[in-house]
Amino acid sequence: MAGRYHEWAHRREVYQTTFHELTHCSDRELADISIARCDIPRIAAEAARMASGGHSR
C-alpha cells in the first residue's frame, strides 16, 4: 500500500512540475517547441505516466 502511495505521489509531482513549467512559458516559447497551450494537461499526464514506467492510467 505504501508503495502505491509513493508511486502516486511521484506521478503527481511530475504532473504538477511539468504543468507548472509549461504554463509559465510564453506562447512564443510553446510555439517554438510545437506545443499548443490546450495540450499542456495531456502532455503533463503523459510525463507522469512515463515517470511510473508507463503502466498506469
SERO-4910 file (N, C-alpha, C, O; in steps of 0.05 Angstrom, whole numbers):
BEGIN
 pado doro    nc1    nc2    nc3   cac1   cac2   cac3    cc1    cc2    cc3    oc1    oc2    oc3
  Met    A     16    -24      0      0      0      0     17     25      0     12     44    -15
  Ala    A     38     25     16     55     49     17     70     53     -9     74     76    -18
  Gly    A     76     31    -23     90     33    -49     72     46    -69     82     62    -85
  Arg    A     46     39    -69     27     52    -88     25     82    -82     24     98   -100
  Tyr    A     24     89    -57     22    117    -49     47    132    -59     44    154    -71
  His    A     70    121    -56     95    135    -64     96    137    -95    105    158   -105
  Glu    A     86    117   -109     85    118   -138     66    140   -147     71    156   -164
  Trp    A     42    141   -134     22    161   -140     33    189   -134     30    208   -150
  Ala    A     47    192   -111     58    218   -103     79    227   -124     81    251   -130
  His    A     95    208   -133    116    215   -152    103    224   -179    111    244   -191
  Arg    A     83    209   -188     69    216   -213     56    243   -210     57    260   -229
  Arg    A     44    249   -187     31    275   -183     51    297   -183     46    318   -195
  Glu    A     75    293   -171     96    313   -171    105    318   -200    109    342   -207
  Val    A    109    297   -215    118    301   -243     96    316   -259    103    334   -274
  Tyr    A     71    309   -255     49    323   -269     50    352   -262     49    369   -280
  Gln    A     50    358   -236     49    386   -227     73    402   -237     70    425   -246
  Thr    A     97    391   -236    121    405   -245    120    410   -275    125    433   -284
  Thr    A    112    390   -290    110    394   -319     89    414   -326     94    432   -343
  Phe    A     66    412   -314     44    431   -319     52    459   -312     48    478   -328
  His    A     65    463   -289     74    489   -280     94    501   -299     92    524   -307
  Glu    A    114    485   -307    135    496   -325    123    504   -352    131    524   -363
  Leu    A    106    487   -363     95    493   -389     75    517   -388     74    533   -407
  Thr    A     59    519   -367     40    541   -366     54    568   -362     43    589   -368
  His    A     79    567   -352     93    592   -349    110    600   -373    123    620   -373
  Cys    A    109    583   -394    122    591   -419    104    611   -434     80    610   -432
  Ser    A    117    627   -450    102    646   -467     91    630   -490     99    608   -496
  Asp    A     71    643   -504     60    630   -528     82    625   -549     82    605   -563
  Arg    A    100    643   -551    122    641   -570    140    617   -563    148    601   -580
  Glu    A    147    614   -537    163    591   -529    149    565   -534    162    545   -543
  Leu    A    123    564   -529    108    539   -534    107    533   -564    110    510   -572
  Ala    A    103    554   -580    103    550   -609    130    540   -619    131    524   -637
  Asp    A    152    550   -607    178    541   -615    182    511   -610    198    498   -624
  Ile    A    169    500   -591    171    471   -585    146    456   -594    142    433   -585
  Ser    A    130    469   -611    107    456   -623     86    446   -603     76    423   -606
  Ile    A     81    462   -583     61    454   -562     39    476   -562     45    500   -560
  Ala    A     14    467   -565     -8    485   -562    -15    487   -532    -14    467   -518
  Arg    A    -23    510   -523    -30    514   -495    -51    494   -485    -50    484   -463
  Cys    A    -70    487   -503    -91    468   -495    -81    440   -492    -95    423   -481
  Asp    A    -57    434   -501    -45    407   -499    -29    403   -473    -20    381   -467
  Ile    A    -26    424   -457     -9    423   -433    -19    401   -414     -2    386   -404
  Pro    A    -45    400   -407    -53    379   -388    -47    350   -398    -39    333   -383
  Arg    A    -51    346   -424    -45    319   -436    -16    313   -435     -8    291   -428
  Ile    A      1    332   -441     30    328   -440     39    323   -412     56    306   -407
  Ala    A     28    338   -393     36    333   -364     27    305   -355     41    292   -341
  Ala    A      3    297   -364     -6    270   -357     12    248   -369     18    228   -357
  Glu    A     20    253   -394     38    233   -407     65    232   -392     76    211   -389
  Ala    A     75    255   -384    100    256   -369     98    240   -343    116    226   -335
  Ala    A     75    243   -330     70    229   -305     69    199   -309     80    183   -294
  Arg    A     55    191   -331     54    162   -337     81    151   -343     88    129   -334
  Met    A     97    166   -358    124    157   -365    142    155   -340    159    138   -339
  Ala    A    137    172   -321    153    172   -296    148    146   -280    165    137   -265
  Ser    A    125    134   -284    119    110   -270    123     85   -287    112     64   -281
  Gly    A    137     88   -309    143     66   -326    121     62   -347    122     42   -362
  Gly    A    102     81   -349     81     80   -369     60     59   -365     45     52   -384
  His    A     58     47   -341     39     26   -336     12     34   -326     -7     19   -329
  Ser    A     10     57   -313    -15     64   -301    -30     85   -318    -17     99   -334
  Arg    A    -56     86   -315    -72    105   -330    -86    124   -312   -100    142   -321
***
